[in-house]
Amino acid sequence: MLKTRIITALVLTMLFSIALFRSSDQIWALLTLFATLLAVWEWSNLIQLNKQQTALNLACTASAAAMVLLSASLPSAYYIDLFALVLLAVATLFWLLLAPIWLLSRQQLNNRLLMTALGFCLLLATWLALIGLQRISPWLLLAVMATIWLADSAAYFAGKQFGRHKLAVAISPGKTWEGVAGAMLAVTLYGLLICYYWHISRWLIVALWFMVILSVMGDLFESLLKRQADVKDSSQLLPGHGGVLDRIDGLLPTLPVVLFYIYFPLFADLQLHVR
């Protein structure tokens, strides 16, 4: 199992690196949209939509994405920019305000329409963040994602080696506070290296800690969905890793929040100049 997991991770890392640094903006958008649609399909299965409802969910997501892609080339894309900003804002508010309350209460929401709408917002916002951060700088996107990957790996090994105190036993019995501490330590060292070599303020480390907290919430939220659906993995698409949602659960909160943090001041400043 571990061998399969490592081989899959190496293949995914190689393909991701090639796509990130060698693809045009359009190809990158299409490749990440394909992954997003796979995640939408998994989300639909977790909330137990039937085949027709799943197909409609995929069609709505693909249509919204097509609108974004087609409008990006227009001379004025104000309304698309506003749509993206609103979607990022909704995702940010959910992860900062609603998700912690949801996780603490472990409330099961049986309204499939609301859960479909939530998945639409969260997954499309993540896709927009993948596009937006890559266009700012592929290295920026890689740095953010590397933070989550490093935290996830450190949490896994620290939890296996030292885990004694459960983080959220009713949601994900395997996660421990020792694992979270291992993740925090790993990203702290990672942050110190970045600050030292690129002469960045050490306040960056606080931002990295915040990203780890967000990634843990994303992981727990997906675990809650899987527990309510009574499944171990979101799918079996990735040998040794489960599904796409299992791989991006920690990115669902972090990427939209990071881009919203960057994008909102720029958008607000643009509005002031327009007025």
N, C-alpha and C positions, 0 to 999 in steps of 0.2 A: 504493500500500500504506500509506504513512504517513498519507495523507488518510483512508482507511478506518479506520485505527487510531485516529486522533484523533476522528473522528465517533462511532465506537463508544464510546470512552472518555467523551466528553461525554454521550452518551445514558445510559450506565450510571451515571455520576456523578449526573446529574439524578434518575434513577429511585431510586437508592440514597438520596439525600438526602431525597426525599419520603417514602420508606418509613421511614427512620430516625426522622424527626422528626414525621411526621404519623400514623403507624400506631399502633393500639393494641398492647398487649403480645401479644395473641393473633394479630393479623394479622401482626405482625413475625415471630413464631415460625413461622407457616405459610409466609410468603414465604421466609424463610431456610431452612426445611426443604425447600422446593421446589428451591432452589439446591443444597442439600446432596445431595439425591437425584440431581440431575444430575451432581454430582461423583462420587457412588457409581457411577453408570452408567459414567462415564469411567474410574474406577479399575478397574471390572470388565473393561472392554475392554483396559486396559493389562496386566492380569495374565492376559488371554486366557481369561476364563470364557466358557462357551457361553451361549446365550440362556436356557436353563432355570436355570442357576446364577446368571446376572445377575438374573433375575426374583426368585429366592429371596433373593439378597443385598439387593435393593431392598425386598422385603417384610419382611425381618428388621429393616432399618434403620428403615423406616416404622413398624413395630410398636413398636420400642423408643422411637421419638420420640412415638408416640401415647400410650404408657404415661406418659411424662414429662408430656405436655400434659394428659392427663386427670387425673393425680394431683396436678397443681399446685394445683388448686382445692379439694382435700380439706383438712379442718382440720389433719390431721397428715400431713406429707409427708416424714417422717424417712427412710424407706427410699429414696425418690426422691432426696433430698438426698445420702444416702450413695452411691447409685449414681452420681450426677453427680460427686461428689468422687473416687470411685475411678476413674472414666473419665478425669477431668482429671489425676489422679495418674499413671495409666498413660501417657497422652500426654506428660506432662511428663518422666517417667523415660525414655521412648523418645527424645525429642528431646535431652535432656541427656546421656544415657549411651550409648544404642545407636546412634542415628543417626550420630554422629561416627565411630564404629568402622566402621559399615556403609559410609559414604562413603569412608573411607580404604582399606578392603579391596575396595570395589566388588564385593562378593559378590552373586551372583545367587541369589535364593531361589526355587526352582521349585515349592515346595509351595503350591499355590493356596489350600488351606484356611487356612494360616497367613497368607498375604498378604491373603485376604479378611477374616480376623479383625483384622489390623492396620489395614486400611482402615476397617473398621467402627469401631474404637476412635478412630482419628485424626480421621475425618470427623465422627463423632457428637460427639466432644469439642469440635471446632471449632464445631459448631452450638450446643452448650450454652454455649460461651463467647460466641457472638454474642448469645444471649438474655440471659445473665447480665450481661455488661458493659453492654448496652443498658438493662437494668432498673436497674443502678446509676446510670448516666447516659449518655444518647446522646452527649454531648460526650466522655466518657471513651472510648467505643468509637471515635468518629470520630478522636480524637487518636492512639489506638494505630494505627488503620488508616492515617491520614495519614502517620504515621512510616514505615510500610512502603512506601506509595506513593511518598513523597518519596525514600526510599532507593533504591527500584527505578528511578525515573526518573533520579536523579543517577548511579547506577551505569551505566545505559545510555548516557547522554551522555558521561560521563567515560571510559567504556570505548571508545566510538567515537572520541573525540578523542585520548585519551592512551594507550589500552591497548597495552601491549607484552608484559607478563608474564602468562602464562596462569595462572588460578586452579586449574582442574581440567580440563586438556585432554582427559583420557580420558572425562570425564562431560559437560562442557559447554564446547566449544572457544571459544565466544564470550565467556565470562566472564573478566575479568582482575583482577589485584590493584589496578590503577589504578581500575577501576570500584568496587571495595570501598572504596578510599580516598575516592573522590568521594562515595559514600554516607555514609561516616562524617563527612566534612566537612559535608555538607548537613544531617544530623540534629543535628550539633553546633550549627550556627547556628540551626536550628529550636528546639533545646533552650534555647539562650541567650535567645531571644526569649520563650519560654514562662516561663522563670525570671524574666526581667526584668519582664514585664507582670503576671504572677500571683504574684510574690514567692515562688517555690518554690525549695527548695534546689537547688544546682547538681549535687548527686548524681543528680538526674534525668537528666543527660546520660549518666552511666555506664549507667543503666538503658536509655537509648535505644541506646547502643552495643551492649549485650547483645541488644536486640531486633533490631538489624541483623544481628548474627551468627546469630541464630536464623532470621531470614528468608532469609539466604543458604543455610543448611543446608536449609531447606524447598525452596528453588528448586533446589538441587543434587540433592536426593533425588528430586524429581519428574522432573528431567532424567535421572536414572539409570533410573527406571522407563520413561521414554519411549525411552531408548537401548536398553534391554533388549527393549522391545516393537517397536523399529525403526520408530518414528513420530516426526514432527516436533512435532506438537501433540497434546494429550489428546483433542481433537475439533475440529470446525469450527463450533461453536455460535455463537461470537462473531466476526464478521467482523474480520479484522486482528489478532485477539488469540488465536485458537485456541479452547480450551475453558475451562470453569469452573475446572478444576484449574490451568490455566496462569495464571489471574488470582488465585487464592487460595493458590498454593503458598507464598508468603512468610508468609501468615497462619496456615497450618496449625500451625506451632510457636508463634508469638507469642501468639495469642489464648488458647489453653488455658493456657499458662504464666502469662500475666498474670492470668487469672482464678483459677488455682490459688493464686498468690501472695497474692491478695486473700482468697480464699474459705477457705483452710485455717485461718488463725488464727481466723477468725470461727467456723468449725465446731468447732474445738478448744475455743474459749472456751465455746461453747454446751454441749458435752459436760461441761465442768467444772461449769457451773451446774446442769445436769440431775442430775449425781451429788451 
